[in-house]
Amino acid sequence: MAIPYENYDNVTLNDVLGWVASGAMIIGGVVPYIPQYREIQIKEDTKGFSLYVCLALLIANTLRILFWFGKRYETPLLLQSVLMIITMLIMIRTCVNIKNKNQITRSKERVFTDLDTKYFWKWTDFQSYVIFMLLFGAVGAALMYLLVDVLVFVEIVGLLAVLTEAMLGIPQFLKNCHNKSTEGMSITMVTLWTLGDTFKTCYFIQREAPVQFGICGTLQIVVDLAIITQVYLYRTNPAALRTGTRAD
């Protein structure tokens, strides 16, 4: 928001720091995925990155946006969710395109409209991911519209949003365990996850955000540290991805 010229002299250092922190919150969430995106593009290999990370973030941020309609919180957090959804859709589109490009023999297409639970979130076309998220968002919006005055429902939506986001690193953690390697996963991404989640948790506490946000930040830091531990444990086993069984 622009500040009237006559009020410039009243701007304090705390105001400036607040604007910087808000800006960091809006864009900071997507920054960790830039190195992972670049690594996928350069190597044209998606094996080290779990698309379930994208699923967790899409669900979490869609729920967080719905939560805003029931219990208003700071605008930067709302804008962060919108930007994160856009970023995750870009990541999915890139991964799907590269997977299809790397297929030696054309396998059967798997799409959302098949309604085959075995291939949930393993679809071969980007449109299926978009359709699923649109349906999820539409159902969620309808429920929020009908139950927006029910405090318990609104609080549950907020709790589900942050718990889902807090667990976003679990798919990557499990994939690393399955591969017995962190090759293909951007270590920079995980490092930025940890730094970002630490900053985010402090921001939540300082701004007195809903308690659900603080719970989310704390759990995320724990998962981030677990993945960083994997980097240390698997540092001498870089070939596991190439020789072992891979998780989808």
Helices and strands as residue ranges (DSSP letters): G 5-10, H 13-28, H 33-43, H 51-70, H 75-102, G 112-114, G 117-119, H 126-147, H 151-166, H 170-179, H 187-206, H 211-233, H 240-243
